[in-house]
Amino acid sequence: MFEEWGFLLGEIWVLLVLAALVGLIAGWIIWGRRSEVNIDTGEADSLRGDLGNCRGDLNSCRETGATQSARIAELEADLEACRASQVAAPAAVVAAPVADADVDMSLDFDGDGVVEGKDEGVKPTTLDGPRDGKADDLKRIKGIGPKMEKLCNKLGFYHFDQIAGWTADETAWVDANLEGFKGRVTRDEWVDQAKIFAKGGETEFSKKVDKGGVY
């Protein structure tokens, strides 16, 4: 009987040892795989982090590139505006010259902003003498007396149709060249009066001149 108990106890110890070995092996397999899984998961997380950083850097580079492109476009626009202003500035100075404070701008008869003396405006067509040797009586124009008539003849003006045809620039030239009487053409409206006389008309003033009651 004791032999049977001894045999049973021996088998139990063998089974316990086998069970322990099986447990160790199973534990090693389970814990070893779990460790491998943990290692793989850590590497994956690290790779994901690196990928996220790369994406962030890429977006930052894109934003920086877009900002730089916008800044370059802005600078190019400023450069073009600066060039345009440099080209336009001299033209503006020519178009609107600054008058000298000591210059009498009332002598700027052609209105170009520059007092040019006898070179104001454009010289009209003149004659060396009256047509057919007979000049019109320019004294019929209010503002032209005997002295002024001689000055007009000296400048080459003898007839109403000459004065009637003066343009604004030609009027400016005559205004600037009437020594001692500058500006009288415009002030006394010679051209408008001459147009009437060139067509054979008359004015109240010319009637008085014709009657001899003026000069």
C-alpha positions in Angstrom: 0.0 0.0 0.0 2.8 2.4 0.8 4.4 1.6 -2.5 1.3 2.7 -4.2 1.3 6.0 -2.3 4.9 6.5 -3.1 4.2 5.9 -6.8 1.3 8.4 -6.7 3.4 11.0 -4.9 6.1 10.6 -7.5 3.7 11.1 -10.3 2.3 14.2 -8.6 5.7 15.7 -8.3 6.4 14.9 -11.9 3.2 16.5 -12.9 3.9 19.5 -10.8 7.3 19.9 -12.4 5.8 19.5 -15.9 3.1 22.0 -15.0 5.7 24.5 -13.8 7.7 24.0 -16.9 4.7 24.5 -19.1 3.8 27.6 -17.1 7.2 29.0 -17.5 7.3 28.3 -21.2 3.8 29.8 -21.7 4.7 32.8 -19.6 7.9 33.4 -21.6 6.0 33.1 -24.8 3.2 35.5 -23.7 5.5 38.0 -22.0 8.0 37.9 -24.8 5.3 38.6 -27.5 3.8 41.3 -25.3 7.2 42.9 -25.0 7.7 42.7 -28.8 4.4 44.3 -29.3 5.2 47.1 -26.9 8.5 47.7 -28.8 6.8 47.8 -32.1 4.1 50.2 -30.8 6.8 52.6 -29.4 8.6 52.7 -32.8 5.3 53.4 -34.6 4.5 56.3 -32.2 7.9 57.7 -32.8 7.5 57.5 -36.6 4.1 59.1 -36.3 5.6 62.0 -34.3 8.4 62.4 -36.9 5.8 62.4 -39.7 3.7 65.1 -37.8 6.8 67.2 -37.4 7.6 66.9 -41.1 4.1 67.9 -42.0 4.3 70.9 -39.7 7.7 72.0 -41.2 6.2 71.6 -44.7 3.2 73.8 -43.9 5.5 76.3 -42.3 7.7 76.4 -45.4 4.6 76.8 -47.6 3.3 79.7 -45.5 6.8 81.3 -45.5 7.0 80.9 -49.3 3.6 82.5 -49.8 4.5 85.4 -47.5 7.7 86.0 -49.3 6.0 85.9 -52.7 3.4 88.4 -51.6 6.2 90.7 -50.2 8.1 90.4 -53.5 5.0 91.4 -55.5 4.4 94.3 -53.1 8.0 95.6 -53.6 7.7 95.2 -57.4 4.5 97.3 -57.3 6.3 100.0 -55.2 9.2 100.0 -57.6 7.0 100.5 -60.6 5.1 103.4 -58.9 8.4 105.0 -58.0 9.6 104.8 -61.6 6.3 106.2 -62.9 6.5 109.2 -60.4 10.1 109.9 -61.5 9.0 110.0 -65.1 5.9 112.1 -64.5 7.6 114.7 -62.2 9.7 116.5 -64.9 6.6 116.6 -67.2 4.6 118.2 -64.4 7.3 120.8 -63.8 7.2 121.7 -67.5 3.4 121.8 -67.6 3.1 123.9 -64.5 6.2 126.0 -64.0 6.5 127.8 -60.7 6.3 131.5 -61.1 9.0 133.7 -59.7 7.7 135.9 -56.9 9.4 138.9 -58.5 7.9 138.4 -61.9 4.7 140.3 -62.9 2.5 137.4 -64.1 0.0 139.9 -65.6 2.5 140.0 -68.5 2.0 136.3 -69.1 -0.3 137.1 -72.1 -0.4 133.5 -73.5 -1.2 132.0 -70.1 1.5 129.3 -70.2 2.9 130.2 -66.7 6.1 131.8 -68.1 6.6 135.5 -68.7 8.5 135.5 -72.1 8.6 139.2 -72.9 8.2 139.9 -76.6 8.2 136.1 -77.3 4.7 135.7 -75.8 2.3 133.8 -78.0 2.8 133.6 -81.8 3.5 136.5 -84.1 0.6 137.1 -86.6 1.1 137.6 -90.3 2.2 141.2 -91.0 2.3 143.4 -94.1 5.1 145.6 -95.4 2.5 148.2 -96.2 -1.2 148.7 -96.7 -3.0 147.0 -99.6 -3.4 149.2 -102.6 -1.6 151.9 -100.7 -4.7 152.6 -98.5 -4.9 151.6 -94.9 -8.1 151.2 -92.9 -8.9 153.8 -90.2 -7.9 151.7 -87.2 -8.9 154.6 -85.0 -12.5 153.5 -85.4 -11.6 150.7 -82.9 -12.1 152.0 -79.4 -8.7 151.9 -77.7 -6.7 152.8 -80.8 -5.8 156.5 -81.0 -3.5 158.2 -83.4 -0.3 157.2 -81.6 -1.5 153.6 -81.2 -2.5 153.5 -84.9 1.1 154.5 -85.9 2.4 151.7 -83.6 0.1 149.1 -85.2 1.3 150.2 -88.7 4.9 150.0 -87.6 4.3 146.4 -86.5 2.7 145.6 -89.9 -1.0 145.9 -89.2 -3.1 148.1 -91.4 -6.5 146.5 -91.9 -9.5 145.4 -89.9 -9.5 141.9 -91.4 -5.9 141.4 -90.1 -6.9 142.2 -86.5 -10.2 140.3 -86.9 -8.3 137.1 -87.8 -6.0 137.0 -84.8 -6.0 133.9 -82.7 -5.6 133.9 -78.9 -1.8 133.2 -79.3 -1.5 135.9 -81.9 -3.4 138.4 -79.7 -1.0 137.5 -76.9 2.0 138.3 -79.1 0.6 141.7 -80.0 -0.3 142.5 -76.4 3.3 141.8 -75.4 4.8 143.9 -78.3 2.7 147.1 -77.9 5.5 149.2 -76.3 3.9 151.4 -73.7 0.5 149.9 -74.3 0.9 146.2 -73.3 -2.3 144.3 -73.0 -4.5 146.8 -74.7 -5.7 144.4 -77.4 -7.4 142.1 -74.9 -8.5 144.9 -72.5 -10.2 147.0 -75.3 -11.5 144.0 -77.2 -9.9 144.9 -80.5 -10.6 141.6 -82.3 -14.4 141.7 -81.6 -14.6 145.3 -82.9 -12.4 144.6 -85.9 -14.7 141.7 -86.9 -17.6 144.1 -87.1 -15.7 146.6 -89.2 -14.3 143.9 -91.5 -17.9 143.0 -92.4 -18.8 146.7 -93.1 -20.5 147.3 -89.8 -20.1 150.1 -87.3 -20.4 150.8 -83.6 -21.5 153.8 -81.6 -17.9 154.7 -81.0 -17.0 154.4 -84.7 -19.9 156.7 -85.6 -18.4 159.4 -83.3 -15.0 158.9 -85.0 -16.6 159.2 -88.4 -18.2 162.5 -87.4 -14.9 163.8 -86.3 -15.9 164.3 -82.7 -13.2 162.1 -81.1 -9.8 163.0 -82.5 
